[in-house]
Amino acid sequence: MAKSFRTLDDIGDVAGKRVLVREDLNVPFKDGHVTDDTRLRATVATVAELADKGAIVLVLAHFGRPKGQPAPEFSLAQITRPYESVLGRPVRFVDWAGAAEAVATLQPGDVAVLENTRFFAGEEKNDRETIDRIAALGDLYVNDAFSAAHRAHASTAGLAQVLPAFAGRAMEAELDALEKALGAPEHPVAAVVGGAKVSTKLDVLKHLVGKVDHLIIGGGMANTFLAARGVNVGKSLCEHDLTGTAEEILEAADRAGCTVHLPYDVVVATEFRANPPVRTVNVHEVAADEMILDVGPAAVEALGDVLKTCRTLVWNGPLGAFETPPFDAATVALARTAAALTKEGSLVSVAGGGDTVAALNQAGVAEQFSFVSTAGGAFLEWMEGRELPGVAALQR
């Protein structure tokens, strides 16, 4: 099937060509060390393939929020050594001052990291002068950073307007997975949406009720829906001012033939800390001084049965306060069910967002999902049905 965007398979002979590759090197960095190199590892497929084919690979990325001017603490120079060890090949660092001269000394197969794109005031404005200045260094452009694709910046969208543009391998995998999950999924489709607040996921919920067959709501946001249904949620985290909106979403789901699943048994405690005394109760039995901190085991088992009837699953956000034991139990149990169904081939499972990745890692099943996106904002905006500028710029 022809893809709607061009990939490295369409790029042709790159030997001796300068290829500007937008990656996400915005890694957590403390005391001179990268504390999580997931994003660095995600770049290897594209950078290595291009270098092996004789391209001069010029890696573009942002690092932190330097506000449009050079700042040493945000220099990508400090990422060059750790990146070298992940890539397993030498990496040059190129400052913007004298960049053209430095790039001219590179040989086919060389890899260089260019300085932080956000040192340009025009980067986040997608300003033509900045686009032209960066574009002058390259012959081709490859965008491999889905996590930055929701931003219309010079290095994520602008360059695709002035140079032949292609999706890198990580971007391609991401877009393929998203197409399978919500673009043209196999039905029935289930979505798990969790997290603390309805307010941060309103657009996602509104979009999903028209797209999925089962909407499973967990986390603190489920309390707002329970309150909308007349349940007394005690001291639970709840946005009481949004119960009207929750009601509208439930009505829209009814009209669209989407079944919304809210927890009917829950795990409650009178204080929020690790391993306090807890009770598992029906949602109608929450006491005034108690707070709901996880979905109960009976509801989780029922949700597992729902997943067994589905062919596709999209997951964003935990079902309970998963960072604090024992309130990770529901998330871990349902994630393991989804992983088992994926392994036996009956379910395509796509998950994304920082909390979600952490929760799936905690359950030990991130590797067993069909696809786990490390993108936060871009994944959410995609779940809202928005066009992502960095992706739109790559369309044929």
N, C-alpha and C positions, 0 to 999 in steps of 0.2 A: 504493500500500500504506500503510495507516495505521501510523504510528510508535507505538512503545510509550511514548513520552514526548511532552510538549507542547513545541511550538517557537514561535518568534515568529509563525508563521502562525496560531497559535491564540490570540494574545494580545488581539486586538480593538483598539478605539480607545484609543490611549495619550496622546492630546493632553491636556496639562496634568497628566498623572499622574506621580507620582514613582516611577521605576523603579530599584531597587537592582540593579546589575549586577556580579556577582562575576567579576573578570578576573584574569589572572596578570600582574602588573606587576613580578614578582620578577626584575628584569633585572640582569646584571652591571654594576657601577657602579664607576668608578675615577677619582679626581681630578676629581670633579664632572661626569663624562661617562658616559653609557650606552655601553658598549663593544659591545653586540650588541642591536639593537632588534627582533629577531624576534618576541618575545612581545608587544611593544607593537603591532606591525603586525597581529598575529593578532586583536587586539581591535576593529580599525577597523570591520569589517563590521557587527557588532552595535551598537556605540555610535553609529555614524553613522546607521544605519537608524532607531534609536529616536529620536535627536535630530531627524532630518529629519521624523519623524512627530509632532513636537511634545511628546515626553516630556521630563521633567526627569530627566536621566540622572545617577545617583549611583554612581560606580564604586567598588567595594570591592576591596581587595587586601591581601595581606601583603607585607612586604619584609624579608628577612633573618630572624634569630631573636632578637627583642628580649626574649624570656622574660617576656611578660605585663606589661611596664611601658614607659612612654614612654622613648625614648632617641633623641636628635637624629640620631645617625648612621643610624638606621633609619626616619627620617621620610620619608613619601612626598611631602612638599613638594618635595624635591629632584628628583623624577621629573616634576613637573608641567610644567615648561618643555619638556624633551625630548618629553614625551607630546603637548604642544600641536603641536609641529612634525610629529610623525608623523600626528596626527589632522587637522591642517590647519584647526583651529578653536580658539577660546579655551577654556581649561580653568581652572576655579576650583579652589582647594584649600580643603578644609573640615576644620578641626581638630575633635576630639571635644568639646572644651570649647566650648559655644555652637553645637553643630552644628545643633540644631533652628532656631535663629534665622537662621543662615546659609543653611540650605536654604530657609527661607521667603522669602528675597529672590531666589531663582532663578526665571527665566522659562522657559516652554515652549521646548524646543530647546537649553537650556543644558546644559553638561557640567561636572560637578565630580568631583574625586577626593577621597574621604574618607580621613582619616588611617589609617595601618597598623592593620588589624584585630587584629594580634597585640599591640597596646598594651593590649588587654583581657586580664586574667588568665583570663577565662572563655572566650575564643575557642577555644583548643585543647581545652578541656573540653566544648565544645558546651553551655555552661551557659545555663539558661533566662533569667537576668537579662540576660546579654549579648545573647542573641537578641532579647529584647523591646526592649532599648535601641536596637539597630540597626534592627529592624523598624519602630519608631515613626517612622522618617524616611521610609519608603517605602510605596507602595500595592501594588506588584508586585515580584516577585523573578525575576531572570534569572541562571542559572548558565552562564557561558561559559568556565569554567576547568577543562578536563578534567585538566590537570596537577596540580590540587589535589583531584581528585575521590575519591582514595583516602583522604582524611582526613575523619573525621566531626567537622568543626569548626562553630562557630556560623555562619560566613559561607559554608560550602560545603554543609552539610546542614541545619542547624537552621532557617535562614530559610525553607526550602522547606516546613517543617511549619506555619508560621504565616501565610505570605503565598501568594497564587496564584503558582505556580512554573513557569518555562519554561526550555527550553534555548536558549542563544544560538546564533548561526550557526557559530562555531568548534566549540562543543560538539556541535552537530548533525552537522557534517561528520565529526568524530572518531567519534561513535557509529555513524554510517552506515558509515564505512570499517571499523570493528571488526566490525560485524555481517557485512559482506561477507567479512571475512578469517577469522573463526573462529566467528561466531554461526551463520550459514547459508551457508557458503562453497560455491563450485562446486569439486567434486573433479576430479582429484587435487589435494591441497593439500601444499605443501612448506613447512617452517619451517627457517630458518637461525638457529641459536643459537650465538653466539660469546661471547668474553669470557675473562677470565683464569681465573676459578675456577668449578668446578662448584657449590661450596657456595652461591654467590649465586643460582644458577639451578636448584637442585634441584627446587623446586616447579613451575617452568615446564616442565622436561623431563618430569616425571612426568605433568603435565596434557596436554602436547602429544602424547605417544605414543598417547593414546586419541583424538586429534582429527585428526591429520594422516597423510598417506600416506608422506611422506618427511621424515625428520628429519636435517638436515645439521648436524653438530657441528664447530665450528672454534675457533680461539683456544686459549689455555692449557688450557681445560677438555677439549679433545679429547685432550690427553696423558693425562689421568686415565683416559679410556675406553680409550685404546691400552694403557696399563699394565694395565687390567683384562683386556684380551685377551692379556696375556702379552708385550707389546712392551717392549723395554728402551728407555726414552726418554732415557737419558743424564742430562745436567744440566738437562733441560727443567723449566719450571714444572709441577709435578704434585702433586695432593693424593693421595698414596699411601694415606692413611687412608680415602679415599672410594672406593677401587676396588670394594669390595663393593657399595656403593650404585650405582655405575655399572653393575655387572653386573646388579643388580636392574632398572634402567631398561632395559637391553638385552633382558632376558627379558620385561619387560612389553610392550616394543615388538613382540617376536616374537609374543606372544599376541594383540596387537591388529592384527597384519598391517601394522605400520608399519616401513618399511625405514630403518634408521639408516645414514647415510653418514659414515664416518670417513676422514681423509686416508690415502692409501696411498703417495703420494710427498710429501716435505716439504723445506722449505728450512732448513738448519741452519748454525749458526756456533758458534765456541768462545767468542765474547764478544758481549755485547748492547750494540751502539752503532750509530750510523748508518754504513751502507755498509762493514761489515767483510768479510773474505774469507768467502764462503759456498759451500756445496755443496748440490746438489739430489739427494736420495737416496731409496731405498725406505725405508719406516718401519722395516724390519728391519735397516737398515744404519747406524743412528744410533750414532756412537761414544760411548764413556763420557764424554768431555770436551766433547761437543757438546750444544747445545740447539736444540729445534725452535722456529722463530720465524715460520713461515708454512706455508701449504698449498702443495704443489708444482703446477706447471703441468698435469701429466697429470690429477691429481685435479680441478683446477678445470675442465678441459675436460669431464671426465665429469659434473661437477655441472651444468655448463651444459646438457648433454644431458638431465639429469634435469628441469631447469626447463622445457625445451622440451616435455616430456610433461605438464606441470602447468597448471592453470587459475588457481591462487591461491598466493600466496607471502606468508608473514609473516617479517619479518627483524628480529632483535634481536642486535646484537653483531658485531664484526669477526672475520674468519677468522684474522688474524695480528696481530703487534704493529704495527698499521698506522701509528702515529704516527712510527715510525722506519723510514726507507727502508733497504733495498728491501722491507721486510716488509709493505708495503701492497699488493703486486702481486696477490695472490689476491683480496682483498676488492674491489679496483678492477675486476679482470677479471670476477668473477661479478656485481658490481653493474651493470656495463655490459651484460652479457648479459640480466639481468633487466629493465633499462631498455628494451633493444631489443625484448624480447618484449612488454613493456607497451605500447610505442609501436605495435606492429603489431596490438594488440588481443587477443592470445592469453592474456595473463596479467594478473590483478589483483594488484598488489604493494603491500603495506602494511608500512612500517618504522617503528620507534620506539626511543626511548632516546637519551641524549646522545651516547654513543660512536658509535652507529649513524648518527645525523644527521651527525656530523663526518666519518665515513668516506664516506658517500654524497656529501657536499659535496666531499670530496677527489677522489672519482671523477668529479665533475662531473655527477652524474645525479640528485641529490635532486629536481629539478624534474620528472624524467621518470617517477618512481614514481607509482602511482595516489594514494598518500597517505603523507605522512611526518609522524608524530606527534612533537611536541617534548617530550611528557611522558616523564619517566623512570620514577619509582616507580609512577605510575598505570598506565603501559603494561605494566610488568612484572607488576603485580598482576592486570591484566586477562588477561595471557597465562597466569597461574597459575589462571585460572578463578574468581577471587574476585569477590564482589559489591563494587562501589565505592559507598561511602555517598552521595557527591555525585550519582552517577547514579541510584541506587535512589530517592533523594528526589524525582527528577523523573518517575518512572514514573507513568503515568496512574492 
